[in-house]
Amino acid sequence: MFGCVLRRVCWKRSGARRSVCTTQPEVRVRFAPSPTGFLHLGGLRTALYNALFAKQRRGAFILRLEDTDRARLVPGAADAIEDMLEWAGIPPDESSRRGGHYGPYVQSERLQLYSQAASSLLHTCHAYYCFCTNQRLELLKREAQRSGHVPRYDNRCRHLRPEQVQEKLALGVPRVVRFRLDSGAEPFQDLVFGWTRHEVAAVEGDPVLLKADGFPTYHLASVVDDHHMRISHVLRGSEWLISTAKHLQLFRALGWTPPAYAHLPLLLNRDGSKLSKRQGDIFIQRFREQDVLPESLLDLITHAGSGFNNNRIGRRLDELIEEFNISKITTHSALLDLDKVHEFNRVHLQRRIEDPHTRVELMEELRQRVLHTHGSDISDHAVLEPHYIQRVLQLRKGHISCLQELLGHSYSYLWVRPLVSLQQLKDVCVCVCQGHISCLQELLGHSYSYLWVRPLVSLQQLKDVCVCVCQGHISCLQELLGHSYSYLWVRPLVSLQQLKDVSAEAADIAAAVIQLVGAGGSVSSTERLNRELKLLTSRLNTTHSSLMRVLRLALSAQQKGPSVAEMMLSLGEQEVCVRLQRALEP
């Protein structure tokens, strides 16, 4: 009776509608995934919106694992979910791993609470024992499908007499506990969908609360946990919107004040299809393995939807927290374009490079990954000194989308020890070519230059590259290890004759540029360097295009790539002079 009285107080009619009491002394939200799989984009979006809501209001963000579906549990999924939240930068304030005052945070460790709630509902006649077998339930389902109706339980055991129930209990007949749904529907106000109502009793049978094995269903467990963990707001997917009517009836039957609800619109593929775990590419671990930055992923999934005062690419977590506005969330599904992930990653990588604090971490990560990738094969002379790495990152920051691009095969010669001895040359001819070349000259050409050319080694060169290369052209660091930027790491083998094939004035061009660069000051910006080179063209008996082609070939042995001025700026004055002088040697 006490539960019934308290229920009437909490749900007292106000005017023409009943209002739900949602006032809480503290904002407490929860992300409650089931460890039947690993965290995917849809789950991350739900977790993120909860975290943003809590952080904006200085509340608590709780991770609760709903592991009551014992048959579908995936080993390791529970730890992996929290690992991915930590990687994404939105770790929970309370969880099984972090602790808290309202644990345990795993439902399988809270069975006594669900049993007590079910007993209370049985005592107040809001619930009843159901003894229907699985075979009978399956027959009901098939019959409904044959007649074109939605399968539903017929509430048969709701009408058992007390003596019949006691007899079956005494005989130990397997049973579940079902909730007695009220007819009609009370409207409730959702923070996203507004006032809504669903007459669940008209379309569904009484739901199971406690299964035969003693484990609760989602409906009972979520209500009990939200109450005992003092959850103030529930932000979850819109697929649970209809079930909210059942949950509110449960809160009322137990005499508890329900939280406020906000149902988030679905996150769909660009073509409007539902995100599926079978896609494989929606799992957060997969993005991490692909070198996608966590802030890029958060930016991508929020940019696809709503809930912010404005929508722009490049927002980091602190900006998402500041700009989040739950009243701006629309009921329209959010369309996610995964093809844009590299675009977002390029922008956020650039921001990391520009930020002095995150740049230091990025530089050290690149250094460690190079060491891990190439190990003992790293050249004795190719020391990855911090300032050089910084320069590489700065100059190519808009061209690469991830660090991994710097570690590919195309740039392995940046890190590995070059072959220099005669015996090594002989071994290369025997072991590498395998019929792929027709003469030694081909082997000594650009395609095989990684076998013997000297990498950049000086500290100053290492310092200068990071400052000048990126200019918003790369989306990940891996791009710096590709063919287009091999000039950063390898001194090319280019003969004077090759330069003369481009321009008869090649020697004069090289000598003039050496004098220009050696005088100092010209290699300070691409703008100044371009002006100096144009003035130099007017003094030489050549065209500007010829001058640029000679310089590009001498500096990189390539016919295309970054601008010549950018190459010279990234290499630095000393290295430019060294390369041009080598090209002039007979």
C-alpha positions in Angstrom: 0.0 0.0 0.0 2.9 2.3 0.8 4.1 2.0 -2.8 0.6 2.8 -4.2 0.3 5.9 -2.0 3.8 7.2 -3.0 3.0 6.5 -6.7 -0.1 8.7 -6.6 1.9 11.5 -5.0 4.6 11.4 -7.7 2.1 11.3 -10.5 -0.4 13.8 -9.3 -2.5 15.3 -12.1 -1.7 18.9 -12.9 -4.4 20.5 -15.1 -5.3 18.4 -18.1 -2.1 16.4 -18.1 0.0 14.5 -15.7 3.5 15.8 -15.3 6.6 13.7 -14.3 8.7 14.8 -11.4 12.3 15.0 -12.8 14.0 17.4 -10.4 17.3 16.0 -9.1 19.9 17.6 -6.9 22.7 16.6 -9.2 22.9 15.8 -12.9 23.8 12.1 -13.3 23.6 10.4 -16.7 24.6 6.9 -17.7 25.8 5.0 -20.8 24.5 1.4 -20.4 25.8 -0.8 -23.3 25.5 -4.6 -23.4 28.9 -6.4 -23.6 27.4 -8.6 -26.3 29.7 -6.8 -28.8 32.3 -4.1 -29.0 31.7 -0.4 -29.1 30.6 1.0 -32.4 29.8 4.4 -33.8 26.2 4.4 -32.6 27.2 3.6 -29.1 30.0 6.1 -29.1 27.6 8.8 -30.2 25.2 8.0 -27.3 28.1 7.9 -24.8 29.4 11.2 -26.1 26.1 13.0 -25.8 25.7 11.8 -22.2 29.3 12.9 -21.4 28.7 16.3 -23.0 25.5 16.8 -21.1 27.2 15.8 -17.8 30.3 17.8 -18.2 28.4 20.9 -19.3 26.4 20.8 -16.1 29.3 19.6 -13.9 27.5 16.3 -13.3 28.5 12.7 -13.3 28.8 10.3 -16.4 28.3 6.7 -15.4 29.2 3.6 -17.4 26.9 0.7 -16.5 27.2 -2.7 -18.2 24.0 -4.5 -18.8 25.2 -8.1 -19.0 21.9 -9.9 -18.2 21.8 -11.5 -21.7 24.1 -14.2 -20.6 23.9 -16.3 -23.8 25.2 -13.5 -26.0 28.1 -12.1 -23.9 31.4 -11.6 -25.8 34.6 -12.3 -23.8 36.6 -9.2 -23.4 33.9 -6.8 -24.7 33.2 -5.2 -21.3 36.8 -4.1 -20.8 37.1 -3.1 -24.5 34.1 -0.8 -24.2 35.7 1.2 -21.4 39.0 1.1 -23.1 37.5 2.8 -26.2 35.7 5.4 -24.1 39.0 6.3 -22.5 40.8 6.4 -25.8 38.0 8.7 -27.2 38.7 11.1 -24.3 35.3 10.6 -22.6 36.1 8.2 -19.7 33.3 7.6 -17.2 33.3 9.2 -13.8 32.0 6.0 -12.3 32.3 2.5 -13.6 33.3 -1.0 -12.5 36.9 -0.1 -13.2 36.9 3.4 -11.6 34.5 2.6 -8.8 31.9 4.9 -7.3 29.3 5.2 -4.5 26.5 3.5 -6.4 28.1 0.2 -7.5 28.3 -2.5 -8.5 28.2 -1.1 -12.1 27.7 -4.5 -13.7 24.1 -5.8 -13.6 25.0 -9.5 -13.0 26.3 -8.3 -9.6 23.1 -6.6 -8.7 20.6 -9.5 -8.9 19.4 -9.1 -5.3 18.1 -5.6 -6.2 16.1 -6.9 -9.1 14.7 -9.8 -7.1 13.6 -7.4 -4.4 11.9 -5.1 -6.9 10.1 -8.0 -8.5 8.9 -9.3 -5.1 7.6 -5.8 -4.3 5.7 -5.7 -7.6 4.2 -9.2 -6.9 3.2 -8.1 -3.5 1.3 -5.1 -4.8 -0.2 -7.1 -7.7 1.6 -5.0 -10.3 3.3 -8.2 -11.4 2.4 -11.9 -11.6 4.0 -15.3 -12.1 3.8 -16.7 -15.6 4.2 -20.5 -16.2 3.8 -20.6 -19.9 6.3 -22.8 -21.7 8.6 -21.8 -24.5 6.6 -24.2 -26.8 3.3 -22.4 -26.0 4.9 -19.0 -26.6 6.3 -20.1 -29.9 2.9 -21.4 -31.0 1.4 -18.0 -30.1 4.0 -16.3 -32.3 3.4 -18.6 -35.3 -0.3 -18.2 -35.1 0.0 -14.4 -35.0 2.3 -14.5 -38.0 -0.1 -16.7 -40.0 -3.0 -14.4 -39.3 -0.9 -11.3 -40.2 -0.8 -9.9 -36.6 2.1 -8.7 -34.5 3.2 -11.5 -32.1 2.3 -10.7 -28.5 1.7 -12.6 -25.3 -2.0 -13.2 -24.6 -1.7 -12.5 -20.8 -3.0 -15.9 -20.0 -1.3 -16.3 -16.6 -2.5 -12.9 -15.5 -5.9 -14.6 -14.8 -4.7 -17.5 -12.8 -6.4 -17.9 -9.4 -4.1 -17.6 -6.3 -4.5 -21.3 -5.4 -3.5 -22.2 -9.0 -0.3 -20.1 -8.6 0.5 -21.6 -5.2 0.1 -25.1 -6.6 2.4 -24.6 -9.5 5.0 -22.9 -7.2 4.8 -25.8 -4.8 5.5 -28.2 -7.7 8.5 -26.2 -8.8 7.1 -25.4 -12.3 9.5 -23.1 -14.1 8.2 -19.5 -14.2 8.9 -15.9 -15.0 7.6 -12.7 -13.5 5.6 -10.5 -15.8 4.6 -6.9 -15.3 0.9 -6.1 -15.5 0.6 -3.3 -18.0 -2.1 -0.6 -17.4 -4.5 0.1 -20.2 -4.5 3.5 -21.7 -1.4 5.7 -21.9 -0.1 8.6 -19.9 1.7 11.3 -22.0 5.2 12.2 -21.0 7.5 15.0 -22.2 10.7 13.9 -24.0 13.5 16.5 -24.1 13.9 15.8 -27.9 10.5 14.5 -29.1 8.4 16.7 -26.9 5.1 15.4 -25.5 4.4 11.9 -26.6 2.3 8.8 -25.6 2.3 5.2 -26.5 -0.5 2.8 -25.6 1.8 -0.2 -25.1 -0.9 -2.4 -23.5 -3.0 -2.1 -26.7 -0.2 -3.6 -28.9 1.9 -5.6 -26.5 1.4 -8.4 -24.0 2.6 -8.1 -20.5 6.5 -8.0 -20.6 8.8 -10.3 -18.7 10.6 -8.6 -15.8 12.4 -11.6 -14.2 13.5 -14.6 -16.3 13.4 -18.2 -15.1 17.2 -18.1 -14.5 16.7 -15.2 -12.0 18.2 -12.6 -14.3 16.2 -9.5 -15.1 15.2 -8.2 -18.5 16.2 -4.8 -19.7 13.0 -3.2 -18.6 13.3 -4.1 -14.9 17.0 -3.8 -14.7 17.2 -0.3 -16.3 14.5 1.1 -14.1 15.9 -0.4 -10.9 19.4 0.7 -11.7 18.4 4.2 -12.8 16.6 4.6 -9.4 19.3 3.3 -7.2 22.1 5.1 -9.1 20.1 8.3 -8.8 20.1 8.9 -12.6 18.6 12.3 -13.3 18.5 12.2 -17.1 18.4 9.3 -19.6 19.9 10.0 -23.0 19.5 7.0 -25.2 18.6 6.0 -28.7 15.2 6.7 -30.1 14.6 2.9 -30.6 13.7 2.9 -26.8 11.1 5.7 -27.1 8.1 3.4 -27.2 9.4 1.3 -24.3 9.6 4.5 -22.1 5.8 4.2 -21.5 6.5 0.7 -19.9 9.4 2.1 -17.9 7.3 5.0 -16.6 4.6 2.5 -15.5 7.3 0.6 -13.7 8.5 3.7 -11.9 5.0 4.5 -10.9 4.3 0.9 -9.6 7.4 0.9 -7.5 6.7 4.4 -6.1 9.8 6.0 -7.5 10.4 9.3 -9.3 11.5 8.7 -12.9 14.4 10.6 -14.6 13.9 13.0 -17.5 14.2 11.3 -20.9 15.8 12.4 -24.1 15.8 10.0 -27.0 18.5 10.6 -29.6 17.6 10.2 -33.3 19.2 7.3 -35.1 22.7 7.4 -36.6 22.4 6.1 -40.2 24.6 5.5 -43.2 24.8 8.2 -45.8 22.3 6.3 -48.0 19.8 6.2 -45.1 20.4 2.5 -44.2 20.9 1.4 -40.7 24.3 1.1 -39.2 25.0 -2.6 -38.9 27.6 -4.4 -36.7 28.1 -6.7 -39.7 29.6 -3.8 -41.6 32.8 -4.2 -39.6 34.0 -0.7 -40.3 31.8 0.9 -37.6 33.6 -0.4 -34.6 35.8 2.1 -32.7 38.7 -0.3 -32.5 38.8 -0.5 -36.3 39.2 3.3 -36.5 41.9 3.3 -33.9 43.8 0.7 -35.8 43.5 2.9 -38.9 45.2 5.7 -37.1 42.1 7.9 -36.8 42.4 10.4 -34.0 39.7 10.2 -31.3 38.8 13.9 -31.7 38.3 13.4 -35.4 35.8 10.6 -34.7 33.9 12.7 -32.1 33.8 15.6 -34.5 32.6 13.4 -37.4 29.6 11.8 -35.5 28.5 15.1 -34.0 28.8 16.9 -37.3 26.5 14.4 -38.9 23.7 15.1 -36.5 22.3 18.0 -34.4 22.5 19.3 -30.9 24.9 22.2 -31.3 24.6 26.0 -31.7 26.5 25.8 -34.9 28.0 23.0 -37.1 31.6 23.2 -38.3 34.5 20.9 -38.9 37.4 20.9 -36.5 35.8 21.0 -33.0 37.7 19.4 -30.2 36.1 18.0 -27.1 36.3 21.2 -25.0 34.5 23.0 -27.9 31.9 20.3 -28.2 31.1 20.6 -24.5 30.8 24.4 -24.7 28.6 24.4 -27.8 26.4 21.4 -26.9 22.7 22.3 -26.6 20.2 19.5 -26.0 17.3 21.7 -27.1 19.0 21.8 -30.6 18.7 18.1 -31.1 16.2 17.4 -33.8 14.1 14.3 -34.4 15.5 13.7 -37.8 18.0 10.8 -38.2 21.6 11.7 -38.5 23.3 10.7 -41.8 27.0 9.7 -41.4 29.4 9.9 -44.3 32.3 7.7 -43.4 34.1 8.7 -46.5 34.9 12.0 -44.8 36.8 10.5 -41.9 40.2 11.2 -43.5 39.1 14.8 -44.1 38.2 15.2 -40.5 41.4 13.5 -39.4 43.5 15.8 -41.6 42.0 18.8 -39.9 42.5 17.5 -36.4 46.0 16.3 -37.1 46.8 19.8 -38.3 45.5 21.2 -35.0 47.6 18.8 -33.0 50.7 19.8 -34.9 50.0 23.5 -34.4 49.4 23.1 -30.7 52.7 23.1 -28.8 51.5 20.7 -26.2 50.0 18.0 -28.4 52.8 18.4 -31.0 55.4 17.2 -28.5 53.3 14.0 -27.8 52.8 13.5 -31.6 56.6 13.8 -32.3 57.5 11.3 -29.6 54.8 8.9 -30.9 56.2 9.1 -34.4 59.7 8.5 -33.1 58.6 5.4 -31.1 56.6 4.0 -34.0 59.6 4.4 -36.4 61.8 2.6 -33.9 59.2 -0.1 -33.5 58.6 -0.5 -37.2 62.2 -0.6 -38.4 64.0 -1.6 -35.2 67.7 -2.5 -35.7 67.5 -1.6 -39.4 67.5 2.1 -38.6 70.6 3.8 -40.1 73.3 4.7 -37.7 73.3 8.1 -39.1 69.5 8.7 -39.4 68.9 9.9 -35.9 65.4 11.1 -35.5 66.0 14.3 -33.6 63.0 16.2 -32.2 63.4 19.5 -34.0 63.7 17.7 -37.4 60.5 15.7 -36.7 58.8 18.9 -35.7 59.7 20.5 -39.0 58.4 17.5 -41.0 55.1 17.7 -39.1 54.7 21.5 -39.5 55.4 21.4 -43.2 53.2 18.5 -44.1 50.4 18.9 -41.6 47.7 19.5 -44.2 48.9 16.7 -46.5 48.8 13.7 -44.2 45.8 12.2 -42.3 47.6 9.9 -39.9 51.0 8.9 -38.5 50.8 5.5 -40.1 51.4 7.0 -43.6 54.9 7.9 -42.5 55.7 4.2 -41.7 54.9 2.6 -45.1 57.2 0.8 -47.4 57.6 3.9 -49.7 59.6 5.7 -47.0 61.4 2.8 -45.4 64.6 4.1 -46.8 64.2 7.1 -44.5 64.9 4.9 -41.5 66.9 1.9 -42.7 70.6 1.5 -43.1 71.6 2.1 -46.8 73.7 -0.4 -48.7 77.1 1.0 -49.5 79.7 -1.8 -50.1 80.6 -3.4 -53.4 79.5 -6.8 -52.1 76.2 -5.4 -51.1 75.8 -4.0 -54.6 76.5 -7.4 -56.0 74.0 -9.0 -53.6 71.4 -6.5 -54.7 71.9 -7.5 -58.3 71.6 -11.1 -57.5 68.7 -11.0 -55.0 66.6 -8.0 -55.8 66.4 -7.7 -59.6 65.2 -11.2 -60.5 64.8 -10.2 -64.1 63.2 -6.8 -63.3 66.1 -4.8 -64.7 68.1 -5.1 -67.9 71.3 -3.3 -66.8 73.1 -1.9 -63.8 72.2 1.6 -64.8 68.5 0.9 -64.1 69.4 -0.5 -60.7 71.2 2.7 -59.9 68.3 4.8 -61.0 65.6 6.5 -58.9 63.4 3.4 -58.5 66.1 1.7 -56.6 67.7 4.7 -54.9 66.5 3.6 -51.5 69.2 0.9 -51.6 72.2 3.2 -51.4 71.3 6.9 -51.0 72.2 8.8 -47.9 69.4 10.0 -45.7 69.2 13.4 -44.1 71.2 13.2 -40.8 71.8 16.6 -39.4 70.0 18.0 -36.4 69.3 21.3 -38.1 67.7 19.5 -41.1 65.6 17.5 -38.7 64.5 20.7 -37.0 63.7 22.7 -40.1 61.5 20.1 -41.8 58.7 20.2 -39.2 58.5 24.0 -39.3 58.0 24.3 -43.0 56.4 21.3 -44.7 52.8 20.8 -43.7 50.9 24.0 -44.6 47.6 22.2 -44.3 48.4 19.7 -47.1 48.5 16.4 -45.2 45.8 14.5 -43.4 48.0 11.9 -41.6 51.7 11.4 -40.8 51.8 8.3 -43.0 51.7 10.6 -46.1 55.1 11.9 -45.2 56.5 8.4 -45.8 55.1 8.2 -49.3 56.9 8.7 -52.6 55.9 12.4 -52.9 58.0 13.4 -49.8 60.9 11.0 -50.2 63.1 14.1 -50.9 62.7 15.0 -47.1 64.7 11.9 -46.1 66.8 10.8 -49.0 69.5 12.6 -51.1 68.7 11.6 -54.7 71.3 10.4 -57.2 71.0 12.9 -60.1 73.7 13.4 -62.6 74.7 16.7 -64.3 73.7 15.1 -67.6 70.2 14.4 -66.4 69.9 18.1 -65.4 71.2 19.2 -68.8 68.6 17.1 -70.5 66.1 19.3 -68.8 67.9 22.6 -69.5 71.2 23.4 -71.2 71.7 26.1 -68.6 71.4 23.6 -65.7 74.9 24.1 -64.4 74.5 27.9 -64.4 71.1 27.5 -62.7 72.5 25.3 -60.0 75.6 27.5 -59.4 73.4 30.6 -59.2 71.0 29.1 -56.7 73.9 27.9 -54.6 75.2 31.4 -54.5 71.7 32.8 -53.7 71.1 30.3 -50.9 74.6 30.6 -49.5 74.2 34.3 -49.1 71.6 33.6 -46.4 68.1 34.9 -45.7 66.4 33.8 -48.9 65.2 30.5 -47.5 63.0 32.1 -44.8 59.6 31.8 -46.5 58.1 30.4 -49.7 56.9 33.9 -50.7 60.4 35.5 -50.4 62.0 32.5 -52.0 59.7 32.6 -55.0 60.5 36.3 -55.5 64.2 35.6 -55.4 64.0 32.8 -57.9 62.0 35.0 -60.3 64.6 37.7 -60.0 67.3 35.1 -60.6 65.5 33.9 -63.8 65.7 37.4 -65.2 69.4 37.5 -64.7 70.1 34.1 -66.3 69.6 33.2 -70.0 66.7 30.8 -69.2 63.0 30.6 -68.5 61.4 30.4 -65.1 59.8 27.0 -65.9 63.2 25.6 -66.8 64.8 26.9 -63.7 62.1 25.3 -61.5 62.3 21.9 -63.3 66.1 21.8 -62.9 65.7 22.6 -59.2 62.9 20.0 -58.7 65.0 17.3 -60.3 68.2 18.1 -58.5 66.5 18.3 -55.1 64.1 15.4 -55.3 64.7 13.4 -58.5 61.0 13.8 -59.1 58.9 15.5 -61.7 56.1 16.5 -59.5 55.3 17.0 -55.8 55.3 20.0 -53.4 56.4 23.3 -54.9 60.1 23.9 -55.4 60.0 26.7 -52.8 58.4 24.4 -50.3 61.0 21.8 -51.0 63.9 24.2 -50.5 62.3 25.6 -47.3 61.8 22.1 -45.8 65.3 21.0 -46.7 67.0 24.1 -45.4 69.8 26.1 -46.9 72.7 23.7 -46.1 71.0 20.7 -47.6 69.9 22.6 -50.7 73.5 23.6 -51.3 74.7 20.0 -50.7 72.3 18.6 -53.2 73.0 21.1 -55.9 76.7 20.8 -55.5 76.5 17.0 -55.8 74.5 17.4 -59.0 77.3 19.6 -60.4 79.9 16.9 -59.8 81.0 15.1 -63.1 
